[in-house]
Each structure stands twice: as structure tokens, then as C-alpha cells.
Amino acid sequence: MTDNIENLTLKFMRRLDTRLDRLENDIGDIKLRVTATEEHLASIMMSMAGVNSRMDKIDDRLSRVERRLDLTDAA
């Protein structure tokens, strides 16, 4: 009777160990994907900062052109 309980316990522990190994692998994959997503998001944000900078320069130039041509409101 004791052997059966030990074998059954060992069997369940092996199954649990196998499932934990799969979970570890899955979590490792998820970490890699989250890191890649964060890096991609950071890249997009850097690109947007560059575009915003260029738009600010264009806005300054347009304001200068409007001022030279007296196209601005009197306000």
C-alpha cells in the first residue's frame, strides 16, 4: 500500500515538474515579446519626437513668412 502511494505521489510530482518547465518556457517567451514591444514603442516615440521637432521648425518658419508678408492678425 505504501509503495502505491509513493508511486502515485512521484507520478504527480513528475507531472507537476513537467508543467512547471512548460510555464517557465512560456514566461521566458512572454518576457522576450514584452521587451521587443517596449523597444518598438521607444523607437516609435523617438520618431514622433523627431517629427514634432521638424513641425516646430516649420511652424517658426511659417510665422516668419506671415510676419514678413503682413499676413498676421492685428491681435
C-alpha positions as CSV (number, residue, x, y, z in Angstrom):
1,M,0.0,0.0,0.0
2,T,2.8,2.4,0.9
3,D,4.5,1.7,-2.5
4,N,1.4,2.6,-4.3
5,I,1.1,5.9,-2.5
6,E,4.8,6.7,-3.1
7,N,4.5,5.8,-6.8
8,L,1.3,7.9,-7.1
9,T,3.0,10.8,-5.4
10,L,6.1,10.5,-7.6
11,K,3.9,10.4,-10.7
12,F,2.0,13.6,-9.7
13,M,5.3,15.3,-8.8
14,R,6.8,14.5,-12.3
15,R,3.7,15.8,-14.0
16,L,3.9,19.0,-11.9
17,D,7.6,19.3,-12.7
18,T,6.8,19.0,-16.5
19,R,4.1,21.6,-16.3
20,L,6.3,24.0,-14.4
21,D,9.0,23.6,-17.1
22,R,6.5,24.5,-19.7
23,L,5.4,27.5,-17.7
24,E,9.0,28.7,-17.3
25,N,9.5,28.4,-21.1
26,D,6.2,30.3,-21.8
27,I,7.1,33.1,-19.3
28,G,10.5,33.4,-20.9
29,D,8.9,33.8,-24.3
30,I,6.5,36.4,-22.9
31,K,9.4,38.3,-21.4
32,L,11.1,38.4,-24.8
33,R,8.0,39.6,-26.6
34,V,7.3,42.3,-24.0
35,T,10.9,43.5,-24.3
36,A,10.6,43.6,-28.1
37,T,7.3,45.5,-27.8
38,E,8.9,48.1,-25.4
39,E,11.8,48.6,-27.7
40,H,9.5,49.1,-30.6
41,L,7.4,51.6,-28.7
42,A,10.5,53.5,-27.7
43,S,11.6,53.6,-31.3
44,I,8.1,55.0,-32.3
45,M,8.3,57.6,-29.6
46,M,11.8,58.7,-30.8
47,S,10.4,59.0,-34.3
48,M,7.5,61.1,-33.1
49,A,9.8,63.4,-31.2
50,G,11.8,64.0,-34.5
51,V,8.6,64.7,-36.4
52,N,7.4,67.1,-33.7
53,S,10.8,68.9,-33.8
54,R,10.5,69.3,-37.6
55,M,6.9,70.6,-37.3
56,D,8.0,73.2,-34.7
57,K,10.7,74.4,-37.1
58,I,8.2,74.6,-40.0
59,D,5.8,76.5,-37.7
60,D,8.5,79.0,-36.8
61,R,9.4,79.5,-40.5
62,L,5.7,79.9,-41.4
63,S,5.3,82.5,-38.7
64,R,8.3,84.4,-40.0
65,V,6.9,84.3,-43.6
66,E,3.5,85.5,-42.4
67,R,5.1,88.4,-40.4
68,R,7.2,89.5,-43.4
69,L,4.2,89.5,-45.7
70,D,1.9,91.2,-43.1
71,L,-0.5,88.2,-43.1
72,T,-0.8,88.1,-39.3
73,D,-3.9,89.3,-37.4
74,A,-3.6,92.7,-35.7
75,A,-4.3,91.0,-32.3
